[in-house]
Amino acid sequence: MKRFVDAVRSIFFTIGFYGFTGIMMAVCIPGLYMPMRVKRAISLLWFWKVYMMEKYIMNLDYRVTGMENLPPAPFIIAAKHQSAWETLKVYRIFGDRTAIIAKKGLLDIPVWGRYGRAMGLVPIDRTKGKEAMSDMVKAALEAVNNGRNILVFPQGTRVPVGETRPYKFGIMKLYEGLHVPIVPVALNAGLFWPKNAFFKKSGVITVEILPSIPADLPTEEAFARMTQAIETASDRLCHLPAKV
């Protein structure tokens, strides 16, 4: 019965999501010519409305634990990436002054890309190789100097629950260049909002903020601590057996 109810909820949520997004796109076009604070307000309105639809249509909510582990800003947030859900909650959890590392192609999307820039996305052009890393660190350093935190999904893609994918070492270029702590973040969003899945599940997603990794540790040590912390906690939240 719950599966049937969740399926019906998913259908209505999808209709509401794309319907409201279509309306917002119409609002966004004149908003492009408004001051930056108006662009940001429009973006935050969309994120808030999506959350309301999740909560009241999908019966899908979330909780955050470990906020006391956040060090003084700025810092790098290294988050597990299981679904589209967490990309929609970054600003609600960490504040709208969070700068997200994102593929440059996203900022080339008409209208949406302009709003992405308004929200301070840091682009990375993966076609440029080593030069891309240098550009990313430079843009992230500018954000950090303005007191903003940097969010990275260090596996580089959504990884379904139960699958294993390597962590990309590129995040350590940020760690070396910015000289700020890393905050590992675990979650279990993939249990409720699987990758590329139309049907979602009701329930409560858990986001767990783990103890931070101090700045300027040896790079290999920091990378190992980060990956182990994220994977161990995410597996626990997803009720997966511990990796040996």
VEXDREN-2710 file (C-alpha; in Angstrom, 1 decimal):
% VEXDREN-2710
k/r/px/py/pz
1/MET/0.0/0.0/0.0
2/LYS/2.8/2.4/0.9
3/ARG/4.5/1.8/-2.5
4/PHE/1.2/2.6/-4.3
5/VAL/0.7/5.8/-2.2
6/ASP/4.3/6.9/-2.9
7/ALA/3.8/6.3/-6.6
8/VAL/0.8/8.5/-6.6
9/ARG/2.6/11.1/-4.6
10/SER/5.5/11.0/-7.1
11/ILE/3.2/11.6/-10.0
12/PHE/1.6/14.7/-8.3
13/PHE/5.0/15.9/-7.2
14/THR/6.4/15.7/-10.7
15/ILE/3.5/17.6/-12.1
16/GLY/3.8/20.3/-9.5
17/PHE/7.6/20.4/-9.8
18/TYR/7.6/21.0/-13.6
19/GLY/4.5/23.1/-13.5
20/PHE/6.0/25.5/-10.9
21/THR/9.4/25.5/-12.6
22/GLY/7.7/26.5/-15.9
23/ILE/6.0/29.4/-14.1
24/MET/9.3/30.4/-12.5
25/MET/11.1/30.4/-15.8
26/ALA/8.6/33.0/-17.0
27/VAL/9.3/35.1/-13.9
28/CYS/13.1/34.6/-14.3
29/ILE/13.3/36.2/-17.7
30/PRO/12.4/39.7/-16.6
31/GLY/14.3/39.0/-13.4
32/LEU/17.5/38.8/-15.5
33/TYR/17.4/42.6/-15.8
34/MET/16.9/43.1/-12.0
35/PRO/19.6/43.8/-9.4
36/MET/21.5/40.8/-8.1
37/ARG/19.6/40.6/-4.9
38/VAL/16.4/40.2/-6.9
39/LYS/17.9/37.3/-8.9
40/ARG/19.0/35.6/-5.6
41/ALA/15.5/36.1/-4.1
42/ILE/13.9/34.5/-7.1
43/SER/16.3/31.5/-7.0
44/LEU/15.7/31.0/-3.2
45/LEU/11.9/31.2/-3.8
46/TRP/12.2/28.3/-6.2
47/PHE/14.3/26.2/-3.8
48/TRP/11.8/26.9/-1.0
49/LYS/8.8/26.0/-3.1
50/VAL/10.4/22.7/-4.2
51/TYR/11.0/21.9/-0.6
52/MET/7.3/22.6/0.3
53/MET/6.2/20.3/-2.5
54/GLU/8.5/17.6/-1.3
55/LYS/7.1/18.0/2.3
56/TYR/3.4/18.3/1.6
57/ILE/3.0/16.3/-1.6
58/MET/5.7/13.7/-1.4
59/ASN/5.7/13.5/2.5
60/LEU/9.5/13.7/2.2
61/ASP/11.3/15.7/4.8
62/TYR/14.9/15.9/6.1
63/ARG/16.9/16.4/9.2
64/VAL/20.4/17.6/9.7
65/THR/22.7/16.4/12.5
66/GLY/26.2/17.5/13.5
67/MET/25.8/21.3/12.9
68/GLU/28.0/21.7/15.9
69/ASN/30.9/20.3/13.8
70/LEU/30.9/23.2/11.5
71/PRO/34.1/25.3/12.0
72/PRO/34.2/29.0/11.6
73/ALA/33.8/30.0/7.9
74/PRO/35.2/29.7/5.4
75/PHE/35.6/26.0/4.8
76/ILE/35.2/23.3/2.1
77/ILE/32.1/21.1/2.3
78/ALA/32.7/17.7/0.8
79/ALA/29.4/16.0/0.4
80/LYS/28.2/12.5/-0.6
81/HIS/26.2/12.7/-3.9
82/GLN/23.5/10.1/-4.3
83/SER/20.6/11.9/-6.0
84/ALA/19.4/15.3/-7.3
85/TRP/17.9/15.9/-3.8
86/GLU/21.0/17.2/-2.2
87/THR/21.7/19.7/-5.0
88/LEU/18.3/21.3/-4.1
89/LYS/19.1/21.6/-0.4
90/VAL/22.5/23.2/-0.4
91/TYR/21.3/26.7/0.3
92/ARG/18.7/25.6/2.9
93/ILE/21.3/23.7/4.9
94/PHE/24.5/25.7/4.5
95/GLY/23.1/29.1/3.6
96/ASP/22.9/31.0/0.3
97/ARG/26.4/32.3/0.5
98/THR/27.7/28.8/-0.3
99/ALA/29.6/28.6/-3.6
100/ILE/29.1/25.3/-5.4
101/ILE/31.7/23.8/-7.7
102/ALA/29.7/22.9/-10.9
103/LYS/30.3/21.9/-14.5
104/LYS/30.8/25.0/-16.7
105/GLY/28.1/23.7/-19.1
106/LEU/25.4/24.3/-16.5
107/LEU/26.2/28.0/-16.6
108/ASP/25.7/28.1/-20.3
109/ILE/22.1/27.0/-20.1
110/PRO/19.9/30.0/-21.1
111/VAL/18.3/31.8/-18.1
112/TRP/19.2/29.1/-15.6
113/GLY/22.9/29.8/-16.1
114/ARG/22.5/33.5/-15.3
115/TYR/20.8/32.6/-12.1
116/GLY/23.5/30.1/-11.3
117/ARG/26.1/32.8/-11.6
118/ALA/23.9/35.0/-9.3
119/MET/24.0/32.2/-6.7
120/GLY/27.8/32.2/-7.0
121/LEU/28.4/28.8/-8.7
122/VAL/32.1/28.2/-9.3
123/PRO/32.5/26.8/-12.9
124/ILE/34.9/24.1/-13.8
125/ASP/35.6/23.4/-17.5
126/ARG/36.8/19.8/-17.6
127/THR/37.8/20.0/-21.2
128/LYS/40.7/22.3/-20.2
129/GLY/42.6/19.7/-18.2
130/LYS/45.1/21.1/-15.7
131/GLU/44.2/24.6/-16.6
132/ALA/40.7/23.9/-15.4
133/MET/42.0/23.1/-12.0
134/SER/44.0/26.3/-11.8
135/ASP/40.9/28.4/-12.9
136/MET/38.7/26.6/-10.3
137/VAL/41.1/27.2/-7.5
138/LYS/41.4/30.9/-8.5
139/ALA/37.6/31.4/-8.5
140/ALA/37.2/29.4/-5.3
141/LEU/39.9/31.5/-3.6
142/GLU/38.0/34.7/-4.6
143/ALA/34.9/33.2/-3.0
144/VAL/36.7/32.2/0.2
145/ASN/38.3/35.7/0.5
146/ASN/34.7/37.0/0.5
147/GLY/33.9/34.8/3.4
148/ARG/32.0/32.1/1.4
149/ASN/32.2/28.4/1.9
150/ILE/32.9/26.0/-1.0
151/LEU/30.8/22.9/-1.7
152/VAL/32.1/20.0/-3.7
153/PHE/30.7/16.6/-4.5
154/PRO/34.1/14.8/-4.5
155/GLN/33.0/11.7/-6.4
156/GLY/32.0/14.0/-9.3
157/THR/28.7/12.2/-10.0
158/ARG/25.7/10.7/-8.3
159/VAL/26.5/7.3/-6.9
160/PRO/23.5/5.0/-6.3
161/VAL/23.2/3.4/-2.8
162/GLY/25.3/0.3/-2.6
163/GLU/27.6/1.2/-5.5
164/THR/31.2/2.2/-5.1
165/ARG/32.9/4.9/-7.1
166/PRO/36.4/6.5/-6.6
167/TYR/36.7/9.9/-5.1
168/LYS/38.4/12.4/-7.4
169/PHE/41.6/13.9/-6.2
170/GLY/40.7/17.3/-7.6
171/ILE/39.2/18.4/-4.3
172/MET/42.7/18.3/-2.8
173/LYS/43.8/21.0/-5.2
174/LEU/41.2/23.2/-3.4
175/TYR/42.4/22.0/0.0
176/GLU/46.0/22.9/-0.9
177/GLY/45.2/26.2/-2.5
178/LEU/42.6/27.5/-0.1
179/HIS/44.2/26.5/3.2
180/VAL/40.8/25.9/4.9
181/PRO/39.3/22.9/6.7
182/ILE/37.3/20.2/4.9
183/VAL/33.8/19.4/6.4
184/PRO/32.8/15.8/5.3
185/VAL/29.0/15.4/4.9
186/ALA/27.2/12.0/4.7
187/LEU/23.6/11.4/3.8
188/ASN/21.1/8.8/2.7
189/ALA/19.0/10.7/0.1
190/GLY/19.5/7.9/-2.4
191/LEU/17.2/5.6/-0.3
192/PHE/14.3/8.0/-0.9
193/TRP/15.2/9.8/-4.2
194/PRO/17.2/7.3/-6.2
195/LYS/19.4/8.4/-9.1
196/ASN/17.3/8.9/-12.3
197/ALA/14.2/7.4/-10.6
198/PHE/10.8/8.8/-11.4
199/PHE/9.2/7.2/-8.3
200/LYS/10.4/8.5/-4.9
201/LYS/9.7/7.4/-1.4
202/SER/8.2/9.2/1.5
203/GLY/10.2/9.5/4.8
204/VAL/12.9/11.5/6.4
205/ILE/16.3/12.0/4.8
206/THR/19.3/12.3/7.1
207/VAL/22.2/14.6/6.4
208/GLU/25.1/14.2/8.9
209/ILE/27.8/16.8/9.2
210/LEU/31.0/15.1/10.3
211/PRO/33.9/16.4/12.3
212/SER/36.0/18.7/10.2
213/ILE/39.5/17.9/8.8
214/PRO/41.9/20.7/9.8
215/ALA/43.6/22.8/7.1
216/ASP/47.1/22.1/5.9
217/LEU/47.5/18.5/6.8
218/PRO/49.5/16.3/4.4
219/THR/47.3/16.0/1.3
220/GLU/47.2/12.2/1.3
221/GLU/46.2/12.0/4.9
222/ALA/43.5/14.6/4.5
223/PHE/42.1/12.8/1.4
224/ALA/42.1/9.4/3.2
225/ARG/40.3/10.8/6.3
226/MET/37.7/12.6/4.1
227/THR/36.8/9.5/2.0
228/GLN/36.7/7.1/5.0
229/ALA/34.5/9.5/7.0
230/ILE/32.0/10.1/4.2
231/GLU/31.8/6.5/3.1
232/THR/31.6/5.0/6.6
233/ALA/28.9/7.4/7.8
234/SER/26.9/7.2/4.5
235/ASP/26.9/3.4/4.6
236/ARG/25.7/3.5/8.2
237/LEU/22.9/5.9/7.3
238/CYS/21.9/3.6/4.4
239/HIS/22.1/0.5/6.6
240/LEU/24.8/-1.0/4.5
241/PRO/27.4/-3.4/5.9
242/ALA/30.7/-1.8/6.8
243/LYS/33.4/-2.1/4.2
244/VAL/36.3/-4.4/5.3
END
